[in-house]
Amino acid sequence: MLEHLTVVSHPLVQHKLTIMRDKGTSTASFRQLLREISLLLAYEVTRELPMTTRQIETPLCQMDAPAIEGKKLALISILRAGNGLLDGILELIPAARVGFVGLYRDPESLQPVQYYCKVPDHLEDRVTIVVDPMLATGNSSVAAVDLLKQKGAREIRFLCLLASPEGIARMQAAHPDVPIVTAAVDECLNDHGYIVPGLGDAGDRMFGTK
């Protein structure tokens, strides 16, 4: 397995992903499953957060108890499909700060075009988790991480549902310091830049658009 790549093989993750891949799965079910699977993936991407202790008083005594160190996490959704993962992660980490990067893929060049960016302050002091269901060509993901580093982010993690070998290679060549957490690495990209076997366009399936 490549360095900084984690494939979450938990049975619940893999079972839910299989249902999501099925083209007969409804929009409502797809959306719900994405929310559920994002919770499970979030456990993995937050596994090694920096920790400290703080003194609390239980009903029986005082103790030095473990707590997450530093400023609140920053969750950055790559619009629009990233919002499906974001919603689930916020159930687990409701205090996180949230930002959005709007990118669309030019259908001819497959290169990302930025149309929106709004992120939390002090990214340099936060663990920043970028979420997007699909790591396909990797161009949009690399562009988003480029932008976040320009905004000061220093500790960045990337969370996706599916990844292609091409997308992983592109991300690791551009940002070898950014760990990738995914539920599966699929076979390849097709001529249109879609992951195969994949699950289609995650945004379209989530929002019921074509």
Disulfide bonds with the S-S distance in Angstrom:
none
